[in-house]
Amino acid sequence: MFGKILMLAALVLIAWAFVARASQGAGAAAHYTVKPGDTLWSIAVSRYAGDPRDAIYRIDQKNHLHGSVIVPGQMLLLP
């Protein structure tokens, strides 16, 4: 009986470790350093397919930006 419980606990632990490791890579963000002349629009157009407004919204949310002002040297997390 104790052996079955121990085996079950080991299987649960292994499964948990597998799921935890797999989820670490999910949603990983890329870093981008703003260059002179960059705008959120230009970054969105160059890095994402589709409507740039969606990408700008995601960049804004990821970086807690208030407005569209970015400055050279600023580090952005790109979703």
Helices and strands as residue ranges (DSSP letters): H 2-24, E 30-33, H 40-47, H 52-63, E 75-78
